[in-house]
């Protein structure tokens, strides 16, 4: 399999990916914290987006394959709770219920710690005695079947708290880029060389960047043209000659899975 970066909406692209063709889905869907790429963060809209994503994730995963979702707690506004009081909405139960409804089993809960000195999203903590969001959640789901599970790196897999403190700064034009060290851990624990990794909310392309370095194939999907170009530039900078140019939305997969 080749690798690809596709500029388009995941709702239109994922249905064209063959069933049971992906080893790992690692992604971070929008979760209503006011990022520029979340113009419509109403709860009902986000819930439908998650349901569509989980349904397609189950379909494209191989039996025994894994899906790792990164998310933070939602910061709801007046339209949802009818109050201007600072508040957070825990999102873990929503991810658990979406997995359950779509045939995926929650196998592990982790949090990853950010570098406090590099956090820029703590505005909600300025006007109230609230913690700056210096961690996010990682929920790992598995598609039943596929035989016994492999333990690829016991030292990593047994830890419930992963820290990226002290890692290199991310110089990308995206407000929520994954640290490369985090992607390396996820791919080490849940994939082997030659495996296929999918990120349907690819942003600036960090999952693909690390996957290629670790000799995994990847499919990246990103709806924002500016982030697609950012990802393309990063992949080019890394001399990744396996990545075809972005394809039109009516033929986004091309020869990737053929």
PADRENFI-167566 format. One record per atom (N, C-alpha, C): residue in one letter; x negated, y negated, z negated. Coordinates in steps of 0.05 Angstrom, whole numbers, padded with zeros to 5 digits, always signed. Atoms other than C-alpha are relative to their C-alpha. Example, Ala and Ser with C-alpha at 12.3 -4.5 7.8 and 13.67 -1.06 7.14 Angstrom:
<marnus>
A-00018+00024+00000A-00246+00090-00156A-00018-00024+00000S+00016+00024+00001S-00273+00021-00143S+00015-00022-00014
</marnus>
This chain:
<marnus>
X-00016+00024+00000X+00000+00000+00000X-00017-00025+00000X+00013+00026+00000X-00022-00071+00015X+00013-00017-00022X-00011+00018+00019X-00009-00130-00030X+00012-00024+00014X-00013+00022-00013X+00035-00190-00016X+00010-00021-00019X-00011+00022+00014X+00057-00258-00039X+00024-00010+00017X-00024+00007-00015X+00129-00275-00019X+00013-00025-00013X-00014+00024+00010X+00160-00344-00025X+00030+00003+00006X-00029-00004-00002X+00234-00333-00038X+00012+00006-00027X-00015-00006+00024X+00287-00319-00090X-00001+00030-00005X+00002-00028+00006X+00280-00253-00126X+00026+00015+00007X-00026-00013-00006X+00355-00239-00116X+00001+00008+00030X+00000-00007-00028X+00342-00238-00041X-00023+00019+00008X+00023-00016-00007X+00274-00205-00040X+00000+00028-00012X+00002-00026+00013X+00278-00149-00091X+00018+00022+00012X-00016-00021-00012X+00336-00112-00058X-00013+00013+00024X+00014-00012-00023X+00289-00100+00001X-00024+00017-00008X+00022-00017+00010X+00237-00065-00042X+00011+00029-00003X-00010-00027+00002X+00245+00011-00037X+00004+00009-00029X-00005-00011+00027X+00273+00048-00097X-00023+00017-00009X+00020-00017+00013X+00224+00080-00145X-00027-00002+00014X+00025+00004-00014X+00163+00049-00112X-00021-00016-00017X+00017+00018+00016X+00133+00006-00169X-00007+00014-00026X+00009-00012+00025X+00092+00029-00229X+00005-00018-00024X-00003+00019+00022X+00097-00034-00271X+00012-00026+00010X-00010+00027-00003X+00139-00097-00273X-00010-00016-00024X+00010+00018+00021X+00105-00152-00312X+00008-00028+00008X-00010+00026-00008X+00140-00219-00312X+00011-00016-00023X-00011+00018+00020X+00167-00278-00350X+00023-00016+00012X-00023+00014-00012X+00238-00299-00328X+00004-00027-00015X-00007+00025+00014X+00263-00370-00344X+00016+00006-00025X-00015-00005+00025X+00289-00373-00415X+00009-00025-00014X-00014+00023+00010X+00317-00443-00424X-00015-00016-00020X+00015+00017+00018X+00262-00483-00456X-00007-00027+00013X+00003+00026-00011X+00266-00543-00410X-00023-00004+00020X+00021+00002-00020X+00212-00527-00359X+00012-00013+00026X-00009+00013-00024X+00215-00564-00292X+00014+00019+00019X-00011-00019-00018X+00232-00500-00255X+00026+00012-00011X-00026-00009+00012X+00295-00490-00299X+00021-00021+00003X-00019+00021-00003X+00343-00541-00269X+00028+00006-00011X-00026-00008+00011X+00403-00501-00291X-00005+00022-00022X+00007-00018+00022X+00389-00471-00360X+00024+00007-00017X-00023-00008+00015X+00460-00458-00381X-00001+00030-00007X+00003-00027+00011X+00466-00395-00422X+00012+00021+00019X-00013-00019-00018X+00514-00360-00374X-00016+00005+00025X+00016-00002-00024X+00469-00374-00315X-00025+00017-00005X+00024-00015+00007X+00408-00347-00350X+00007+00029-00005X-00008-00028+00005X+00446-00285-00373X+00005+00015+00026X-00005-00013-00025X+00468-00269-00302X-00027+00005+00015X+00027-00004-00012X+00396-00279-00277X-00014+00024-00012X+00012-00023+00014X+00371-00230-00330X+00013+00026+00008X-00014-00024-00008X+00424-00179-00312X-00009+00009+00028X+00009-00007-00027X+00405-00182-00239X-00028+00010+00000X+00029-00008+00001X+00331-00176-00256X-00003+00027-00012X+00002-00026+00013X+00340-00117-00302X+00011+00022+00018X-00012-00020-00018X+00385-00081-00252X-00020+00008+00022X+00019-00005-00022X+00334-00088-00196X-00026+00012-00011X+00024-00012+00012X+00276-00072-00243X+00004+00030-00003X-00005-00029+00003X+00308-00005-00260X-00001+00014+00027X-00001-00013-00026X+00319+00010-00186X-00027+00004+00012X+00025-00002-00014X+00249-00005-00162X-00022+00015-00016X+00020-00014+00016X+00211+00027-00220X+00000+00030+00006X+00002-00029-00001X+00185+00097-00212X+00010+00012-00026X-00007-00014+00025X+00210+00148-00263X-00024+00000-00018X+00023+00002+00019X+00167+00138-00325X-00015-00027+00002X+00014+00026-00003X+00147+00068-00301X+00008-00019-00022X-00004+00019+00022X+00144+00008-00348X+00007-00027+00011X-00006+00028-00006X+00172-00062-00348X-00006-00016-00026X+00008+00016+00022X+00140-00114-00393X+00011-00029+00005X-00012+00026-00002X+00181-00178-00404X-00012-00019-00021X+00010+00020+00018X+00150-00240-00434X+00021-00022-00003X-00021+00021+00004X+00197-00291-00466X-00005-00014-00027X-00001+00015+00025X+00205-00343-00520X+00028-00004-00008X-00027+00006+00009X+00265-00364-00560X+00011-00024+00016X-00014+00021-00015X+00316-00408-00525X+00004-00024-00018X-00005+00025+00015X+00323-00481-00546X+00027-00010+00011X-00026+00007-00011X+00399-00490-00536X+00006-00030-00005X-00008+00028+00003X+00429-00559-00526X+00029-00003-00009X-00027+00006+00010X+00495-00592-00544X+00021+00015+00016X-00020-00013-00017X+00531-00559-00485X+00005+00028-00010X-00003-00028+00009X+00521-00491-00519X+00011+00002-00028X-00007-00002+00029X+00527-00503-00594X+00016-00024-00010X-00015+00023+00008X+00561-00571-00596X-00012-00016-00022X+00014+00015+00021X+00508-00601-00641X-00026-00009+00010X+00026+00010-00007X+00446-00642-00635X-00021+00008-00020X+00019-00010+00019X+00414-00607-00694X-00022+00017+00013X+00021-00017-00011X+00346-00577-00677X+00006+00029-00007X-00006-00029+00005X+00356-00502-00669X-00014+00017+00021X+00010-00020-00019X+00330-00440-00635X+00019+00023+00001X-00017-00024-00004X+00366-00380-00607X-00018+00024+00005X+00017-00023-00005X+00330-00313-00615X+00009+00016+00024X-00007-00012-00025X+00327-00279-00548X-00005+00030+00001X+00007-00028-00001X+00303-00210-00567X+00024+00019+00003X-00023-00017-00002X+00372-00180-00575X+00012+00000+00028X-00010+00002-00027X+00391-00205-00506X-00016+00018+00018X+00017-00018-00016X+00332-00170-00474X+00005+00029-00006X-00005-00028+00007X+00345-00106-00513X+00027+00009+00012X-00026-00008-00011X+00419-00106-00492X+00000+00002+00030X+00002-00002-00029X+00402-00120-00419X-00014+00026+00008X+00014-00025-00007X+00353-00062-00418X+00019+00024-00004X-00018-00022+00006X+00403-00016-00451X+00022+00003+00021X-00021-00001-00019X+00458-00035-00402X-00009+00009+00028X+00010-00007-00026X+00413-00022-00343X-00019+00024+00001X+00014-00025+00000X+00382+00044-00363X-00029+00000-00007X+00028+00002+00008X+00316+00020-00391X-00002+00002-00031X+00003-00005+00029X+00291+00042-00460X-00021-00018-00011X+00020+00017+00013X+00257-00008-00505X-00019+00017-00016X+00020-00017+00013X+00192+00025-00527X-00019-00015-00019X+00019+00014+00016X+00150-00030-00557X+00007-00030-00001X-00002+00028+00003X+00155-00100-00585X-00027-00011-00009X+00025+00013+00008X+00094-00144-00588X+00004-00030+00001X+00002+00029-00004X+00078-00217-00596X-00029-00006+00008X+00027+00009-00007X+00019-00253-00565X-00004-00028-00009X+00006+00026+00013X-00014-00311-00600X-00015-00018+00020X+00013+00019-00018X-00032-00373-00560X-00022-00015-00016X+00020+00018+00012X-00089-00421-00574X+00014-00026-00008X-00015+00022+00010X-00057-00474-00618X-00010-00027+00012X+00011+00025-00009X-00104-00528-00593X+00007-00006+00029X-00006+00004-00029X-00081-00518-00521X+00030-00001+00006X-00029+00000-00004X-00006-00518-00532X+00010-00028+00006X-00012+00026-00007X+00032-00574-00498X+00030-00001-00002X-00029-00002+00001X+00103-00551-00510X+00012-00002-00027X-00010+00001+00027X+00113-00570-00583X+00016-00025-00006X-00014+00025+00004X+00155-00632-00573X+00024+00003-00019X-00023-00004+00017X+00215-00601-00609X-00008+00001-00030X+00009-00002+00028X+00172-00596-00673X-00008-00028-00011X+00009+00026+00009X+00157-00671-00676X+00020-00013-00019X-00021+00014+00015X+00224-00695-00704X+00013+00017-00022X-00011-00017+00021X+00237-00638-00752X-00022+00018-00010X+00020-00018+00011X+00198-00591-00798X+00001+00028+00013X-00002-00025-00015X+00194-00537-00745X-00027+00009+00011X+00025-00011-00009X+00138-00492-00722X-00004-00005+00030X+00007+00002-00029X+00103-00505-00656X-00001+00029+00011X-00002-00027-00011X+00115-00444-00611X-00027+00011+00009X+00027-00010-00007X+00045-00414-00614X-00001+00030+00005X-00001-00028-00008X+00069-00344-00597X+00024+00005+00017X-00023-00009-00015X+00115-00309-00549X+00003+00030-00002X-00007-00028+00003X+00147-00241-00545X-00007+00016+00025X+00003-00019-00022X+00129-00181-00502X+00016+00025-00007X-00017-00024+00003X+00183-00127-00497X-00007+00019+00023X+00006-00020-00020X+00162-00063-00462X+00022+00021+00002X-00020-00019-00006X+00215-00020-00430X-00011+00022+00018X+00009-00022-00017X+00207+00048-00397X+00025+00012+00014X-00021-00015-00015X+00249+00082-00343X-00003+00029-00007X+00002-00028+00008X+00265+00152-00368X-00009+00018+00023X+00010-00019-00020X+00233+00211-00333X-00030-00003+00004X+00028+00003-00008X+00165+00220-00302X-00019+00015-00016X+00019-00017+00015X+00136+00269-00351X-00011-00014-00025X+00012+00011+00024X+00093+00256-00413X-00012-00028+00005X+00012+00026-00002X+00069+00186-00427X-00031+00002-00005X+00029+00001+00003X-00005+00170-00421X-00009-00021-00020X+00012+00020+00017X-00046+00134-00474X-00026-00008+00013X+00023+00008-00015X-00096+00095-00433X-00021-00014-00017X+00018+00015+00017X-00126+00051-00487X+00012-00002-00027X-00013-00001+00026X-00107+00069-00558X-00005-00025-00016X+00007+00023+00016X-00143+00010-00588X+00018-00024+00007X-00018+00022-00009X-00101-00039-00547X+00029+00007-00005X-00028-00007+00000X-00036-00001-00545X+00012+00001-00028X-00010-00002+00027X-00030+00008-00620X+00004-00027-00014X-00002+00027+00013X-00035-00067-00636X+00026-00013+00008X-00025+00013-00005X+00030-00105-00644X-00004-00030+00005X+00006+00028-00004X-00003-00174-00642X-00025-00002+00017X+00022+00004-00019X-00046-00193-00583X-00007-00030+00000X+00009+00028+00000X-00086-00257-00588X-00016-00007+00024X+00016+00010-00022X-00112-00297-00530X-00016-00025-00009X+00016+00023+00010X-00145-00349-00575X-00029+00004+00007X+00028-00001-00007X-00214-00366-00552X-00005+00007+00029X+00003-00006-00028X-00201-00346-00480X-00004-00025+00017X+00005+00023-00018X-00217-00390-00420X+00025-00016+00005X-00023+00017-00006X-00172-00449-00405X+00011+00006+00028X-00013-00005-00026X-00122-00441-00348X+00002-00027+00014X-00001+00025-00015X-00133-00496-00296X+00018+00004+00024X-00019-00004-00021X-00070-00487-00256X+00023-00020-00003X-00021+00020+00000X-00012-00533-00237X+00027+00014-00006X-00025-00013+00008X+00041-00492-00273X+00002-00002-00031X-00003+00005+00029X+00070-00505-00343X+00000+00024-00017X-00002-00024+00017X+00074-00433-00365X-00016+00024+00012X+00017-00021-00012X+00017-00394-00333X-00009+00020-00021X+00011-00020+00017X-00003-00328-00364X-00030-00003-00004X+00029-00003+00002X-00073-00324-00394X-00009+00026+00014X+00009-00023-00014X-00113-00276-00352X-00006+00023-00019X+00006-00021+00019X-00134-00238-00415X+00025+00016-00008X-00025-00014+00007X-00061-00222-00430X+00008+00019+00023X-00006-00018-00023X-00049-00194-00360X-00019+00024+00000X+00019-00022+00001X-00112-00152-00366X+00008+00021-00021X-00008-00020+00020X-00086-00120-00430X+00025+00015+00009X-00025-00014-00009X-00017-00104-00401X-00007+00020+00022X+00007-00018-00022X-00047-00074-00338X-00017+00023-00010X+00016-00022+00011X-00098-00034-00378X+00017+00021-00014X-00017-00019+00016X-00045-00003-00424X+00020+00015+00017X-00023-00012-00013X+00008+00011-00372X-00004+00008+00029X+00005-00008-00028X-00025+00024-00304X-00028+00012+00003X+00026-00011-00008X-00082+00061-00270X-00009-00014+00026X+00009+00010-00026X-00125+00040-00211X+00017+00012+00022X-00017-00009-00022X-00084+00043-00148X+00029-00003-00005X-00028+00004+00007X-00019+00028-00184X+00011-00025+00013X-00014+00022-00013X+00033-00020-00158X+00013-00018-00022X-00009+00018+00020X+00049-00082-00200X+00018-00021+00013X-00019+00019-00011X+00109-00128-00188X+00005-00022-00020X-00008+00024+00016X+00121-00199-00214X+00020-00016+00016X-00021+00014-00015X+00188-00227-00190X+00002-00030-00006X+00001+00029+00007X+00175-00295-00224X-00029-00007-00002X+00029-00001-00001X+00103-00302-00202X-00014-00026-00008X+00013+00025+00007X+00090-00375-00215X-00025-00005+00016X+00026+00007-00013X+00017-00391-00200X-00016+00025+00007X+00012-00024-00011X+00001-00318-00185X-00021+00014-00018X+00020-00012+00017X-00040-00297-00246X+00001+00031+00000X-00002-00029+00000X-00012-00226-00246X-00013+00012+00025X+00013-00010-00024X-00034-00216-00174X-00030-00003-00001X+00029+00005+00002X-00102-00247-00187X-00014+00021-00016X+00012-00020+00018X-00117-00199-00244X+00004+00028+00012X-00005-00027-00011X-00085-00139-00210X-00020+00007+00022X+00020-00005-00021X-00130-00146-00149X-00027+00005-00011X+00026-00004+00012X-00191-00153-00193X-00002+00028-00013X+00000-00026+00013X-00170-00089-00230X+00007+00023+00019X-00005-00020-00021X-00158-00052-00164X+00028+00012-00002X-00029-00006-00002X-00082-00051-00169X+00012-00015+00024X-00015+00014-00020X-00036-00069-00112X+00022-00017-00013X-00020+00017+00013X+00015-00124-00125X+00020-00011+00021X-00019+00016-00015X+00078-00157-00099X+00008-00023-00018X-00008+00024+00015X+00089-00228-00123X+00023-00014+00015X-00023+00015-00011X+00155-00265-00113X+00003-00026-00015X-00002+00026+00013X+00162-00339-00127X+00018-00018+00018X-00020+00016-00015X+00219-00386-00107X-00009-00028+00006X+00008+00028-00003X+00184-00453-00115X-00023-00002+00020X+00021+00001-00020X+00143-00471-00052X-00027-00011-00011X+00025+00011+00011X+00093-00513-00092X-00016+00021-00016X+00014-00021+00015X+00077-00454-00138X-00010+00022+00018X+00009-00020-00020X+00073-00407-00078X-00027-00009+00011X+00025+00010-00011X+00019-00452-00049X-00022+00001-00021X+00019-00002+00022X-00016-00455-00117X-00011+00028-00002X+00008-00028+00001X-00016-00379-00120X-00017+00007+00024X+00015-00006-00024X-00040-00374-00049X-00029-00011-00001X+00027+00013+00002X-00098-00422-00062X-00017+00016-00020X+00016-00014+00020X-00119-00383-00124X-00009+00027+00011X+00007-00025-00011X-00117-00317-00088X-00021-00003+00022X+00021+00005-00020X-00158-00346-00030X-00026-00005-00014X+00024+00007+00014X-00208-00374-00079X-00014+00025-00010X+00011-00025+00010X-00218-00304-00107X-00008+00019+00022X+00007-00016-00024X-00231-00278-00036X+00015+00026+00000X-00018-00023+00000X-00172-00231-00037X+00010+00004+00029X-00006-00003-00028X-00170-00208+00035X+00024+00019+00005X-00023-00018-00003X-00112-00159+00022X+00027-00015+00001X-00025+00015+00003X-00060-00215+00014X+00009-00012+00026X-00010+00012-00024X-00019-00231+00076X+00011-00028-00006X-00012+00026+00004X+00007-00301+00088X+00029+00003-00008X-00028-00001+00009X+00075-00318+00058X+00018+00005+00024X-00018-00008-00022X+00130-00288+00100X+00027-00014-00003X-00026+00013+00001X+00197-00316+00118X+00020+00016-00017X-00018-00013+00019X+00255-00302+00071X+00016+00022+00013X-00016-00021-00012X+00291-00260+00123X-00016+00026+00006X+00016-00024-00003X+00232-00211+00127X-00023-00002-00021X+00019+00006+00020X+00196-00219+00060X-00020+00022-00006X+00017-00022+00009X+00166-00150+00051X-00019+00008+00022X+00018-00007-00022X+00137-00137+00120X-00009+00029-00003X+00012-00027+00001X+00090-00077+00118X-00008+00009-00027X+00011-00006+00027X+00078-00077+00043X+00006+00029-00008X-00008-00027+00010X+00118-00013+00028X+00004+00020+00023X-00004-00018-00022X+00117+00018+00097X-00025+00015+00007
</marnus>
